[in-house]
């Protein structure tokens, strides 16, 4: 089993440098550090916890629509899904 450690390290290095992973990490960083998105999420959570009368519901849904359609959110979620598919392809290949 110790013989596989160098192979695992090599695979790890290759994967960290794969264009999809590099792009995902960059977008993930921007997504996680976006003050605008954090603020939107905080406002959404506030309205979500409130009693949902018609006005509160409209405010929440408007914020959610704004958040969900933000290009950074869309790009992050798309890349996250691509990375999951890529990871599954690797696992499937290894288990063949």
mmCIF file as gemmi writes it, N, C-alpha and C atoms, coordinates in Angstrom:
data_model
loop_
_atom_site.group_PDB
_atom_site.id
_atom_site.type_symbol
_atom_site.label_atom_id
_atom_site.label_alt_id
_atom_site.label_comp_id
_atom_site.label_asym_id
_atom_site.label_entity_id
_atom_site.label_seq_id
_atom_site.pdbx_PDB_ins_code
_atom_site.Cartn_x
_atom_site.Cartn_y
_atom_site.Cartn_z
_atom_site.occupancy
_atom_site.B_iso_or_equiv
_atom_site.pdbx_formal_charge
_atom_site.auth_seq_id
_atom_site.auth_asym_id
_atom_site.pdbx_PDB_model_num
ATOM 1 N N . UNK Axp A 1 ? 0.82 -1.194 0 1 0 ? 1 A 1
ATOM 2 C CA . UNK Axp A 1 ? 0 0 0 1 0 ? 1 A 1
ATOM 3 C C . UNK Axp A 1 ? 0.861 1.254 0 1 0 ? 1 A 1
ATOM 4 N N . UNK Axp A 2 ? 2.042 1.208 0.619 1 0 ? 2 A 1
ATOM 5 C CA . UNK Axp A 2 ? 2.937 2.357 0.641 1 0 ? 2 A 1
ATOM 6 C C . UNK Axp A 2 ? 3.418 2.733 -0.751 1 0 ? 2 A 1
ATOM 7 N N . UNK Axp A 3 ? 3.44 1.761 -1.675 1 0 ? 3 A 1
ATOM 8 C CA . UNK Axp A 3 ? 3.86 2.025 -3.042 1 0 ? 3 A 1
ATOM 9 C C . UNK Axp A 3 ? 2.885 2.946 -3.766 1 0 ? 3 A 1
ATOM 10 N N . UNK Axp A 4 ? 1.648 2.989 -3.326 1 0 ? 4 A 1
ATOM 11 C CA . UNK Axp A 4 ? 0.629 3.802 -4.006 1 0 ? 4 A 1
ATOM 12 C C . UNK Axp A 4 ? 0.679 5.275 -3.609 1 0 ? 4 A 1
ATOM 13 N N . UNK Axp A 5 ? 1.368 5.606 -2.529 1 0 ? 5 A 1
ATOM 14 C CA . UNK Axp A 5 ? 1.433 7 -2.083 1 0 ? 5 A 1
ATOM 15 C C . UNK Axp A 5 ? 2.066 7.92 -3.12 1 0 ? 5 A 1
ATOM 16 N N . UNK Axp A 6 ? 3.206 7.57 -3.703 1 0 ? 6 A 1
ATOM 17 C CA . UNK Axp A 6 ? 3.776 8.451 -4.74 1 0 ? 6 A 1
ATOM 18 C C . UNK Axp A 6 ? 2.847 8.602 -5.949 1 0 ? 6 A 1
ATOM 19 N N . UNK Axp A 7 ? 2.154 7.526 -6.294 1 0 ? 7 A 1
ATOM 20 C CA . UNK Axp A 7 ? 1.212 7.584 -7.419 1 0 ? 7 A 1
ATOM 21 C C . UNK Axp A 7 ? 0.065 8.522 -7.082 1 0 ? 7 A 1
ATOM 22 N N . UNK Axp A 8 ? -0.455 8.42 -5.863 1 0 ? 8 A 1
ATOM 23 C CA . UNK Axp A 8 ? -1.551 9.289 -5.427 1 0 ? 8 A 1
ATOM 24 C C . UNK Axp A 8 ? -1.114 10.749 -5.424 1 0 ? 8 A 1
ATOM 25 N N . UNK Axp A 9 ? 0.109 11.025 -4.993 1 0 ? 9 A 1
ATOM 26 C CA . UNK Axp A 9 ? 0.617 12.397 -4.987 1 0 ? 9 A 1
ATOM 27 C C . UNK Axp A 9 ? 0.721 12.938 -6.408 1 0 ? 9 A 1
ATOM 28 N N . UNK Axp A 10 ? 1.195 12.1 -7.321 1 0 ? 10 A 1
ATOM 29 C CA . UNK Axp A 10 ? 1.319 12.503 -8.726 1 0 ? 10 A 1
ATOM 30 C C . UNK Axp A 10 ? -0.056 12.8 -9.328 1 0 ? 10 A 1
ATOM 31 N N . UNK Axp A 11 ? -1.01 11.93 -9.058 1 0 ? 11 A 1
ATOM 32 C CA . UNK Axp A 11 ? -2.377 12.143 -9.548 1 0 ? 11 A 1
ATOM 33 C C . UNK Axp A 11 ? -2.945 13.434 -8.967 1 0 ? 11 A 1
ATOM 34 N N . UNK Axp A 12 ? -2.726 13.662 -7.688 1 0 ? 12 A 1
ATOM 35 C CA . UNK Axp A 12 ? -3.202 14.877 -7.029 1 0 ? 12 A 1
ATOM 36 C C . UNK Axp A 12 ? -2.635 16.123 -7.708 1 0 ? 12 A 1
ATOM 37 N N . UNK Axp A 13 ? -1.35 16.117 -7.991 1 0 ? 13 A 1
ATOM 38 C CA . UNK Axp A 13 ? -0.716 17.264 -8.658 1 0 ? 13 A 1
ATOM 39 C C . UNK Axp A 13 ? -1.294 17.484 -10.052 1 0 ? 13 A 1
ATOM 40 N N . UNK Axp A 14 ? -1.482 16.391 -10.77 1 0 ? 14 A 1
ATOM 41 C CA . UNK Axp A 14 ? -2.058 16.489 -12.12 1 0 ? 14 A 1
ATOM 42 C C . UNK Axp A 14 ? -3.473 17.07 -12.056 1 0 ? 14 A 1
ATOM 43 N N . UNK Axp A 15 ? -4.256 16.588 -11.109 1 0 ? 15 A 1
ATOM 44 C CA . UNK Axp A 15 ? -5.641 17.058 -10.997 1 0 ? 15 A 1
ATOM 45 C C . UNK Axp A 15 ? -5.708 18.529 -10.577 1 0 ? 15 A 1
ATOM 46 N N . UNK Axp A 16 ? -4.825 18.941 -9.664 1 0 ? 16 A 1
ATOM 47 C CA . UNK Axp A 16 ? -4.823 20.345 -9.228 1 0 ? 16 A 1
ATOM 48 C C . UNK Axp A 16 ? -4.509 21.29 -10.382 1 0 ? 16 A 1
ATOM 49 N N . UNK Axp A 17 ? -3.794 20.803 -11.382 1 0 ? 17 A 1
ATOM 50 C CA . UNK Axp A 17 ? -3.419 21.63 -12.518 1 0 ? 17 A 1
ATOM 51 C C . UNK Axp A 17 ? -4.34 21.462 -13.732 1 0 ? 17 A 1
ATOM 52 N N . UNK Axp A 18 ? -5.341 20.609 -13.601 1 0 ? 18 A 1
ATOM 53 C CA . UNK Axp A 18 ? -6.286 20.409 -14.702 1 0 ? 18 A 1
ATOM 54 C C . UNK Axp A 18 ? -7.069 21.715 -14.901 1 0 ? 18 A 1
ATOM 55 N N . UNK Axp A 19 ? -7.261 22.144 -16.158 1 0 ? 19 A 1
ATOM 56 C CA . UNK Axp A 19 ? -7.939 23.427 -16.423 1 0 ? 19 A 1
ATOM 57 C C . UNK Axp A 19 ? -9.309 23.573 -15.744 1 0 ? 19 A 1
ATOM 58 N N . UNK Axp A 20 ? -10.082 22.499 -15.7 1 0 ? 20 A 1
ATOM 59 C CA . UNK Axp A 20 ? -11.396 22.57 -15.051 1 0 ? 20 A 1
ATOM 60 C C . UNK Axp A 20 ? -11.261 22.865 -13.564 1 0 ? 20 A 1
ATOM 61 N N . UNK Axp A 21 ? -10.319 22.21 -12.908 1 0 ? 21 A 1
ATOM 62 C CA . UNK Axp A 21 ? -10.121 22.402 -11.474 1 0 ? 21 A 1
ATOM 63 C C . UNK Axp A 21 ? -9.576 23.797 -11.195 1 0 ? 21 A 1
ATOM 64 N N . UNK Axp A 22 ? -8.641 24.25 -12.011 1 0 ? 22 A 1
ATOM 65 C CA . UNK Axp A 22 ? -8.072 25.594 -11.841 1 0 ? 22 A 1
ATOM 66 C C . UNK Axp A 22 ? -9.169 26.647 -11.978 1 0 ? 22 A 1
ATOM 67 N N . UNK Axp A 23 ? -10.006 26.493 -13.006 1 0 ? 23 A 1
ATOM 68 C CA . UNK Axp A 23 ? -11.096 27.45 -13.205 1 0 ? 23 A 1
ATOM 69 C C . UNK Axp A 23 ? -12.087 27.396 -12.045 1 0 ? 23 A 1
ATOM 70 N N . UNK Axp A 24 ? -12.445 26.186 -11.626 1 0 ? 24 A 1
ATOM 71 C CA . UNK Axp A 24 ? -13.389 26.04 -10.518 1 0 ? 24 A 1
ATOM 72 C C . UNK Axp A 24 ? -12.853 26.702 -9.248 1 0 ? 24 A 1
ATOM 73 N N . UNK Axp A 25 ? -11.597 26.451 -8.927 1 0 ? 25 A 1
ATOM 74 C CA . UNK Axp A 25 ? -11.009 27.029 -7.709 1 0 ? 25 A 1
ATOM 75 C C . UNK Axp A 25 ? -11.028 28.557 -7.76 1 0 ? 25 A 1
ATOM 76 N N . UNK Axp A 26 ? -10.77 29.125 -8.917 1 0 ? 26 A 1
ATOM 77 C CA . UNK Axp A 26 ? -10.786 30.578 -9.068 1 0 ? 26 A 1
ATOM 78 C C . UNK Axp A 26 ? -12.203 31.132 -8.876 1 0 ? 26 A 1
ATOM 79 N N . UNK Axp A 27 ? -13.168 30.504 -9.528 1 0 ? 27 A 1
ATOM 80 C CA . UNK Axp A 27 ? -14.56 30.946 -9.411 1 0 ? 27 A 1
ATOM 81 C C . UNK Axp A 27 ? -15.078 30.705 -7.994 1 0 ? 27 A 1
ATOM 82 N N . UNK Axp A 28 ? -14.707 29.58 -7.413 1 0 ? 28 A 1
ATOM 83 C CA . UNK Axp A 28 ? -15.12 29.281 -6.043 1 0 ? 28 A 1
ATOM 84 C C . UNK Axp A 28 ? -14.605 30.357 -5.083 1 0 ? 28 A 1
ATOM 85 N N . UNK Axp A 29 ? -13.375 30.758 -5.254 1 0 ? 29 A 1
ATOM 86 C CA . UNK Axp A 29 ? -12.796 31.814 -4.408 1 0 ? 29 A 1
ATOM 87 C C . UNK Axp A 29 ? -13.606 33.104 -4.54 1 0 ? 29 A 1
ATOM 88 N N . UNK Axp A 30 ? -13.887 33.499 -5.765 1 0 ? 30 A 1
ATOM 89 C CA . UNK Axp A 30 ? -14.668 34.723 -5.995 1 0 ? 30 A 1
ATOM 90 C C . UNK Axp A 30 ? -16.074 34.596 -5.4 1 0 ? 30 A 1
ATOM 91 N N . UNK Axp A 31 ? -16.678 33.425 -5.593 1 0 ? 31 A 1
ATOM 92 C CA . UNK Axp A 31 ? -18.024 33.169 -5.077 1 0 ? 31 A 1
ATOM 93 C C . UNK Axp A 31 ? -18.057 33.258 -3.547 1 0 ? 31 A 1
ATOM 94 N N . UNK Axp A 32 ? -17.124 32.607 -2.906 1 0 ? 32 A 1
ATOM 95 C CA . UNK Axp A 32 ? -17.097 32.576 -1.438 1 0 ? 32 A 1
ATOM 96 C C . UNK Axp A 32 ? -16.714 33.91 -0.817 1 0 ? 32 A 1
ATOM 97 N N . UNK Axp A 33 ? -16.045 34.75 -1.573 1 0 ? 33 A 1
ATOM 98 C CA . UNK Axp A 33 ? -15.582 36.029 -1.036 1 0 ? 33 A 1
ATOM 99 C C . UNK Axp A 33 ? -16.357 37.232 -1.545 1 0 ? 33 A 1
ATOM 100 N N . UNK Axp A 34 ? -17.436 36.997 -2.252 1 0 ? 34 A 1
ATOM 101 C CA . UNK Axp A 34 ? -18.241 38.094 -2.779 1 0 ? 34 A 1
ATOM 102 C C . UNK Axp A 34 ? -19.104 38.709 -1.667 1 0 ? 34 A 1
ATOM 103 N N . UNK Axp A 35 ? -18.788 39.934 -1.325 1 0 ? 35 A 1
ATOM 104 C CA . UNK Axp A 35 ? -19.581 40.634 -0.302 1 0 ? 35 A 1
ATOM 105 C C . UNK Axp A 35 ? -21.015 40.847 -0.773 1 0 ? 35 A 1
ATOM 106 N N . UNK Axp A 36 ? -21.168 41.112 -2.044 1 0 ? 36 A 1
ATOM 107 C CA . UNK Axp A 36 ? -22.506 41.306 -2.608 1 0 ? 36 A 1
ATOM 108 C C . UNK Axp A 36 ? -23.353 40.05 -2.434 1 0 ? 36 A 1
ATOM 109 N N . UNK Axp A 37 ? -22.8 38.898 -2.76 1 0 ? 37 A 1
ATOM 110 C CA . UNK Axp A 37 ? -23.553 37.646 -2.622 1 0 ? 37 A 1
ATOM 111 C C . UNK Axp A 37 ? -23.799 37.298 -1.157 1 0 ? 37 A 1
ATOM 112 N N . UNK Axp A 38 ? -22.844 37.591 -0.308 1 0 ? 38 A 1
ATOM 113 C CA . UNK Axp A 38 ? -23.043 37.362 1.132 1 0 ? 38 A 1
ATOM 114 C C . UNK Axp A 38 ? -24.203 38.203 1.647 1 0 ? 38 A 1
ATOM 115 N N . UNK Axp A 39 ? -24.248 39.455 1.214 1 0 ? 39 A 1
ATOM 116 C CA . UNK Axp A 39 ? -25.324 40.355 1.641 1 0 ? 39 A 1
ATOM 117 C C . UNK Axp A 39 ? -26.674 39.858 1.138 1 0 ? 39 A 1
ATOM 118 N N . UNK Axp A 40 ? -26.726 39.466 -0.12 1 0 ? 40 A 1
ATOM 119 C CA . UNK Axp A 40 ? -27.973 38.923 -0.667 1 0 ? 40 A 1
ATOM 120 C C . UNK Axp A 40 ? -28.428 37.703 0.127 1 0 ? 40 A 1
ATOM 121 N N . UNK Axp A 41 ? -27.49 36.812 0.414 1 0 ? 41 A 1
ATOM 122 C CA . UNK Axp A 41 ? -27.814 35.594 1.159 1 0 ? 41 A 1
ATOM 123 C C . UNK Axp A 41 ? -28.31 35.928 2.57 1 0 ? 41 A 1
ATOM 124 N N . UNK Axp A 42 ? -27.675 36.895 3.214 1 0 ? 42 A 1
ATOM 125 C CA . UNK Axp A 42 ? -28.113 37.319 4.545 1 0 ? 42 A 1
ATOM 126 C C . UNK Axp A 42 ? -29.528 37.893 4.511 1 0 ? 42 A 1
ATOM 127 N N . UNK Axp A 43 ? -29.802 38.716 3.516 1 0 ? 43 A 1
ATOM 128 C CA . UNK Axp A 43 ? -31.151 39.279 3.382 1 0 ? 43 A 1
ATOM 129 C C . UNK Axp A 43 ? -32.166 38.177 3.103 1 0 ? 43 A 1
ATOM 130 N N . UNK Axp A 44 ? -31.817 37.24 2.253 1 0 ? 44 A 1
ATOM 131 C CA . UNK Axp A 44 ? -32.713 36.117 1.97 1 0 ? 44 A 1
ATOM 132 C C . UNK Axp A 44 ? -33.015 35.338 3.247 1 0 ? 44 A 1
ATOM 133 N N . UNK Axp A 45 ? -31.97 35.054 4.014 1 0 ? 45 A 1
ATOM 134 C CA . UNK Axp A 45 ? -32.158 34.306 5.259 1 0 ? 45 A 1
ATOM 135 C C . UNK Axp A 45 ? -33.024 35.078 6.249 1 0 ? 45 A 1
ATOM 136 N N . UNK Axp A 46 ? -32.842 36.4 6.289 1 0 ? 46 A 1
ATOM 137 C CA . UNK Axp A 46 ? -33.671 37.221 7.174 1 0 ? 46 A 1
ATOM 138 C C . UNK Axp A 46 ? -35.144 37.08 6.806 1 0 ? 46 A 1
ATOM 139 N N . UNK Axp A 47 ? -35.458 37.286 5.519 1 0 ? 47 A 1
ATOM 140 C CA . UNK Axp A 47 ? -36.859 37.213 5.092 1 0 ? 47 A 1
ATOM 141 C C . UNK Axp A 47 ? -37.415 35.795 5.183 1 0 ? 47 A 1
ATOM 142 N N . UNK Axp A 48 ? -36.568 34.831 5.015 1 0 ? 48 A 1
ATOM 143 C CA . UNK Axp A 48 ? -36.993 33.431 5.116 1 0 ? 48 A 1
ATOM 144 C C . UNK Axp A 48 ? -37.457 33.106 6.534 1 0 ? 48 A 1
ATOM 145 N N . UNK Axp A 49 ? -36.842 33.749 7.523 1 0 ? 49 A 1
ATOM 146 C CA . UNK Axp A 49 ? -37.181 33.494 8.925 1 0 ? 49 A 1
ATOM 147 C C . UNK Axp A 49 ? -38.408 34.296 9.391 1 0 ? 49 A 1
ATOM 148 N N . UNK Axp A 50 ? -38.764 35.293 8.606 1 0 ? 50 A 1
ATOM 149 C CA . UNK Axp A 50 ? -39.909 36.134 8.973 1 0 ? 50 A 1
ATOM 150 C C . UNK Axp A 50 ? -41.214 35.413 8.677 1 0 ? 50 A 1
ATOM 151 N N . UNK Axp A 51 ? -42.276 35.912 9.276 1 0 ? 51 A 1
ATOM 152 C CA . UNK Axp A 51 ? -43.598 35.425 8.928 1 0 ? 51 A 1
ATOM 153 C C . UNK Axp A 51 ? -43.851 35.804 7.473 1 0 ? 51 A 1
ATOM 154 N N . UNK Axp A 52 ? -44.254 34.827 6.681 1 0 ? 52 A 1
ATOM 155 C CA . UNK Axp A 52 ? -44.354 35.045 5.243 1 0 ? 52 A 1
ATOM 156 C C . UNK Axp A 52 ? -45.706 35.623 4.837 1 0 ? 52 A 1
ATOM 157 N N . UNK Axp A 53 ? -45.872 36.911 5.069 1 0 ? 53 A 1
ATOM 158 C CA . UNK Axp A 53 ? -47.035 37.569 4.487 1 0 ? 53 A 1
ATOM 159 C C . UNK Axp A 53 ? -46.702 37.85 3.021 1 0 ? 53 A 1
ATOM 160 N N . UNK Axp A 54 ? -47.641 38.407 2.287 1 0 ? 54 A 1
ATOM 161 C CA . UNK Axp A 54 ? -47.433 38.62 0.849 1 0 ? 54 A 1
ATOM 162 C C . UNK Axp A 54 ? -46.241 39.507 0.549 1 0 ? 54 A 1
ATOM 163 N N . UNK Axp A 55 ? -46.08 40.569 1.309 1 0 ? 55 A 1
ATOM 164 C CA . UNK Axp A 55 ? -44.975 41.509 1.065 1 0 ? 55 A 1
ATOM 165 C C . UNK Axp A 55 ? -43.615 40.865 1.366 1 0 ? 55 A 1
ATOM 166 N N . UNK Axp A 56 ? -43.531 40.16 2.462 1 0 ? 56 A 1
ATOM 167 C CA . UNK Axp A 56 ? -42.282 39.482 2.829 1 0 ? 56 A 1
ATOM 168 C C . UNK Axp A 56 ? -41.936 38.416 1.8 1 0 ? 56 A 1
ATOM 169 N N . UNK Axp A 57 ? -42.946 37.679 1.382 1 0 ? 57 A 1
ATOM 170 C CA . UNK Axp A 57 ? -42.743 36.639 0.371 1 0 ? 57 A 1
ATOM 171 C C . UNK Axp A 57 ? -42.223 37.244 -0.93 1 0 ? 57 A 1
ATOM 172 N N . UNK Axp A 58 ? -42.792 38.355 -1.346 1 0 ? 58 A 1
ATOM 173 C CA . UNK Axp A 58 ? -42.339 39.021 -2.573 1 0 ? 58 A 1
ATOM 174 C C . UNK Axp A 58 ? -40.89 39.479 -2.447 1 0 ? 58 A 1
ATOM 175 N N . UNK Axp A 59 ? -40.538 40.042 -1.302 1 0 ? 59 A 1
ATOM 176 C CA . UNK Axp A 59 ? -39.163 40.491 -1.086 1 0 ? 59 A 1
ATOM 177 C C . UNK Axp A 59 ? -38.203 39.307 -1.132 1 0 ? 59 A 1
ATOM 178 N N . UNK Axp A 60 ? -38.579 38.239 -0.454 1 0 ? 60 A 1
ATOM 179 C CA . UNK Axp A 60 ? -37.73 37.048 -0.438 1 0 ? 60 A 1
ATOM 180 C C . UNK Axp A 60 ? -37.556 36.485 -1.851 1 0 ? 60 A 1
ATOM 181 N N . UNK Axp A 61 ? -38.646 36.321 -2.57 1 0 ? 61 A 1
ATOM 182 C CA . UNK Axp A 61 ? -38.575 35.749 -3.915 1 0 ? 61 A 1
ATOM 183 C C . UNK Axp A 61 ? -37.785 36.634 -4.871 1 0 ? 61 A 1
ATOM 184 N N . UNK Axp A 62 ? -37.892 37.931 -4.704 1 0 ? 62 A 1
ATOM 185 C CA . UNK Axp A 62 ? -37.126 38.856 -5.532 1 0 ? 62 A 1
ATOM 186 C C . UNK Axp A 62 ? -35.625 38.71 -5.25 1 0 ? 62 A 1
ATOM 187 N N . UNK Axp A 63 ? -35.282 38.629 -3.971 1 0 ? 63 A 1
ATOM 188 C CA . UNK Axp A 63 ? -33.876 38.435 -3.599 1 0 ? 63 A 1
ATOM 189 C C . UNK Axp A 63 ? -33.35 37.095 -4.112 1 0 ? 63 A 1
ATOM 190 N N . UNK Axp A 64 ? -34.165 36.063 -3.978 1 0 ? 64 A 1
ATOM 191 C CA . UNK Axp A 64 ? -33.766 34.73 -4.436 1 0 ? 64 A 1
ATOM 192 C C . UNK Axp A 64 ? -33.557 34.731 -5.946 1 0 ? 64 A 1
ATOM 193 N N . UNK Axp A 65 ? -34.439 35.366 -6.656 1 0 ? 65 A 1
ATOM 194 C CA . UNK Axp A 65 ? -34.311 35.457 -8.112 1 0 ? 65 A 1
ATOM 195 C C . UNK Axp A 65 ? -33.023 36.194 -8.485 1 0 ? 65 A 1
ATOM 196 N N . UNK Axp A 66 ? -32.741 37.273 -7.79 1 0 ? 66 A 1
ATOM 197 C CA . UNK Axp A 66 ? -31.52 38.046 -8.043 1 0 ? 66 A 1
ATOM 198 C C . UNK Axp A 66 ? -30.289 37.19 -7.759 1 0 ? 66 A 1
ATOM 199 N N . UNK Axp A 67 ? -30.305 36.488 -6.639 1 0 ? 67 A 1
ATOM 200 C CA . UNK Axp A 67 ? -29.176 35.623 -6.261 1 0 ? 67 A 1
ATOM 201 C C . UNK Axp A 67 ? -29 34.494 -7.274 1 0 ? 67 A 1
ATOM 202 N N . UNK Axp A 68 ? -30.076 33.796 -7.56 1 0 ? 68 A 1
ATOM 203 C CA . UNK Axp A 68 ? -30.011 32.634 -8.45 1 0 ? 68 A 1
ATOM 204 C C . UNK Axp A 68 ? -29.601 32.989 -9.875 1 0 ? 68 A 1
ATOM 205 N N . UNK Axp A 69 ? -29.862 34.213 -10.296 1 0 ? 69 A 1
ATOM 206 C CA . UNK Axp A 69 ? -29.529 34.605 -11.662 1 0 ? 69 A 1
ATOM 207 C C . UNK Axp A 69 ? -28.2 35.356 -11.754 1 0 ? 69 A 1
ATOM 208 N N . UNK Axp A 70 ? -27.544 35.557 -10.622 1 0 ? 70 A 1
ATOM 209 C CA . UNK Axp A 70 ? -26.255 36.238 -10.645 1 0 ? 70 A 1
ATOM 210 C C . UNK Axp A 70 ? -25.257 35.4 -11.458 1 0 ? 70 A 1
ATOM 211 N N . UNK Axp A 71 ? -24.52 36.03 -12.371 1 0 ? 71 A 1
ATOM 212 C CA . UNK Axp A 71 ? -23.583 35.273 -13.216 1 0 ? 71 A 1
ATOM 213 C C . UNK Axp A 71 ? -22.539 34.477 -12.425 1 0 ? 71 A 1
ATOM 214 N N . UNK Axp A 72 ? -22.077 35.029 -11.34 1 0 ? 72 A 1
ATOM 215 C CA . UNK Axp A 72 ? -21.082 34.317 -10.535 1 0 ? 72 A 1
ATOM 216 C C . UNK Axp A 72 ? -21.689 33.071 -9.898 1 0 ? 72 A 1
ATOM 217 N N . UNK Axp A 73 ? -22.902 33.185 -9.4 1 0 ? 73 A 1
ATOM 218 C CA . UNK Axp A 73 ? -23.593 32.029 -8.811 1 0 ? 73 A 1
ATOM 219 C C . UNK Axp A 73 ? -23.822 30.968 -9.886 1 0 ? 73 A 1
ATOM 220 N N . UNK Axp A 74 ? -24.314 31.388 -11.043 1 0 ? 74 A 1
ATOM 221 C CA . UNK Axp A 74 ? -24.578 30.446 -12.136 1 0 ? 74 A 1
ATOM 222 C C . UNK Axp A 74 ? -23.297 29.742 -12.575 1 0 ? 74 A 1
ATOM 223 N N . UNK Axp A 75 ? -22.233 30.504 -12.723 1 0 ? 75 A 1
ATOM 224 C CA . UNK Axp A 75 ? -20.964 29.932 -13.154 1 0 ? 75 A 1
ATOM 225 C C . UNK Axp A 75 ? -20.419 28.969 -12.098 1 0 ? 75 A 1
ATOM 226 N N . UNK Axp A 76 ? -20.492 29.37 -10.84 1 0 ? 76 A 1
ATOM 227 C CA . UNK Axp A 76 ? -20.025 28.507 -9.749 1 0 ? 76 A 1
ATOM 228 C C . UNK Axp A 76 ? -20.79 27.185 -9.73 1 0 ? 76 A 1
ATOM 229 N N . UNK Axp A 77 ? -22.102 27.254 -9.804 1 0 ? 77 A 1
ATOM 230 C CA . UNK Axp A 77 ? -22.915 26.038 -9.745 1 0 ? 77 A 1
ATOM 231 C C . UNK Axp A 77 ? -22.681 25.141 -10.963 1 0 ? 77 A 1
ATOM 232 N N . UNK Axp A 78 ? -22.515 25.748 -12.132 1 0 ? 78 A 1
ATOM 233 C CA . UNK Axp A 78 ? -22.236 24.974 -13.345 1 0 ? 78 A 1
ATOM 234 C C . UNK Axp A 78 ? -20.893 24.256 -13.222 1 0 ? 78 A 1
ATOM 235 N N . UNK Axp A 79 ? -19.874 25.001 -12.788 1 0 ? 79 A 1
ATOM 236 C CA . UNK Axp A 79 ? -18.543 24.398 -12.636 1 0 ? 79 A 1
ATOM 237 C C . UNK Axp A 79 ? -18.524 23.338 -11.546 1 0 ? 79 A 1
ATOM 238 N N . UNK Axp A 80 ? -19.246 23.586 -10.476 1 0 ? 80 A 1
ATOM 239 C CA . UNK Axp A 80 ? -19.314 22.608 -9.389 1 0 ? 80 A 1
ATOM 240 C C . UNK Axp A 80 ? -19.892 21.289 -9.904 1 0 ? 80 A 1
ATOM 241 N N . UNK Axp A 81 ? -20.918 21.391 -10.723 1 0 ? 81 A 1
ATOM 242 C CA . UNK Axp A 81 ? -21.519 20.195 -11.308 1 0 ? 81 A 1
ATOM 243 C C . UNK Axp A 81 ? -20.537 19.502 -12.261 1 0 ? 81 A 1
ATOM 244 N N . UNK Axp A 82 ? -19.819 20.282 -13.063 1 0 ? 82 A 1
ATOM 245 C CA . UNK Axp A 82 ? -18.827 19.706 -13.97 1 0 ? 82 A 1
ATOM 246 C C . UNK Axp A 82 ? -17.715 18.999 -13.207 1 0 ? 82 A 1
ATOM 247 N N . UNK Axp A 83 ? -17.281 19.581 -12.103 1 0 ? 83 A 1
ATOM 248 C CA . UNK Axp A 83 ? -16.234 18.962 -11.288 1 0 ? 83 A 1
ATOM 249 C C . UNK Axp A 83 ? -16.753 17.652 -10.69 1 0 ? 83 A 1
ATOM 250 N N . UNK Axp A 84 ? -17.991 17.638 -10.237 1 0 ? 84 A 1
ATOM 251 C CA . UNK Axp A 84 ? -18.568 16.404 -9.69 1 0 ? 84 A 1
ATOM 252 C C . UNK Axp A 84 ? -18.626 15.317 -10.756 1 0 ? 84 A 1
ATOM 253 N N . UNK Axp A 85 ? -19.011 15.687 -11.983 1 0 ? 85 A 1
ATOM 254 C CA . UNK Axp A 85 ? -19.05 14.717 -13.077 1 0 ? 85 A 1
ATOM 255 C C . UNK Axp A 85 ? -17.638 14.221 -13.405 1 0 ? 85 A 1
ATOM 256 N N . UNK Axp A 86 ? -16.691 15.133 -13.425 1 0 ? 86 A 1
ATOM 257 C CA . UNK Axp A 86 ? -15.293 14.79 -13.692 1 0 ? 86 A 1
ATOM 258 C C . UNK Axp A 86 ? -14.781 13.819 -12.627 1 0 ? 86 A 1
ATOM 259 N N . UNK Axp A 87 ? -15.089 14.12 -11.38 1 0 ? 87 A 1
ATOM 260 C CA . UNK Axp A 87 ? -14.676 13.261 -10.268 1 0 ? 87 A 1
ATOM 261 C C . UNK Axp A 87 ? -15.29 11.869 -10.415 1 0 ? 87 A 1
ATOM 262 N N . UNK Axp A 88 ? -16.549 11.819 -10.8 1 0 ? 88 A 1
ATOM 263 C CA . UNK Axp A 88 ? -17.205 10.526 -10.965 1 0 ? 88 A 1
ATOM 264 C C . UNK Axp A 88 ? -16.595 9.736 -12.117 1 0 ? 88 A 1
ATOM 265 N N . UNK Axp A 89 ? -16.236 10.436 -13.193 1 0 ? 89 A 1
ATOM 266 C CA . UNK Axp A 89 ? -15.572 9.762 -14.316 1 0 ? 89 A 1
ATOM 267 C C . UNK Axp A 89 ? -14.252 9.135 -13.866 1 0 ? 89 A 1
ATOM 268 N N . UNK Axp A 90 ? -13.506 9.856 -13.061 1 0 ? 90 A 1
ATOM 269 C CA . UNK Axp A 90 ? -12.221 9.347 -12.56 1 0 ? 90 A 1
ATOM 270 C C . UNK Axp A 90 ? -12.455 8.124 -11.679 1 0 ? 90 A 1
ATOM 271 N N . UNK Axp A 91 ? -13.415 8.213 -10.788 1 0 ? 91 A 1
ATOM 272 C CA . UNK Axp A 91 ? -13.727 7.086 -9.898 1 0 ? 91 A 1
ATOM 273 C C . UNK Axp A 91 ? -14.155 5.869 -10.711 1 0 ? 91 A 1
ATOM 274 N N . UNK Axp A 92 ? -15.038 6.115 -11.68 1 0 ? 92 A 1
ATOM 275 C CA . UNK Axp A 92 ? -15.512 5 -12.523 1 0 ? 92 A 1
ATOM 276 C C . UNK Axp A 92 ? -14.346 4.363 -13.265 1 0 ? 92 A 1
ATOM 277 N N . UNK Axp A 93 ? -13.435 5.179 -13.759 1 0 ? 93 A 1
ATOM 278 C CA . UNK Axp A 93 ? -12.283 4.656 -14.504 1 0 ? 93 A 1
ATOM 279 C C . UNK Axp A 93 ? -11.377 3.827 -13.583 1 0 ? 93 A 1
ATOM 280 N N . UNK Axp A 94 ? -11.138 4.329 -12.39 1 0 ? 94 A 1
ATOM 281 C CA . UNK Axp A 94 ? -10.273 3.621 -11.443 1 0 ? 94 A 1
ATOM 282 C C . UNK Axp A 94 ? -10.883 2.273 -11.04 1 0 ? 94 A 1
ATOM 283 N N . UNK Axp A 95 ? -12.191 2.243 -10.907 1 0 ? 95 A 1
ATOM 284 C CA . UNK Axp A 95 ? -12.85 1.025 -10.439 1 0 ? 95 A 1
ATOM 285 C C . UNK Axp A 95 ? -13.103 0.005 -11.536 1 0 ? 95 A 1
ATOM 286 N N . UNK Axp A 96 ? -12.752 0.322 -12.781 1 0 ? 96 A 1
ATOM 287 C CA . UNK Axp A 96 ? -12.93 -0.633 -13.878 1 0 ? 96 A 1
ATOM 288 C C . UNK Axp A 96 ? -12.067 -1.859 -13.681 1 0 ? 96 A 1
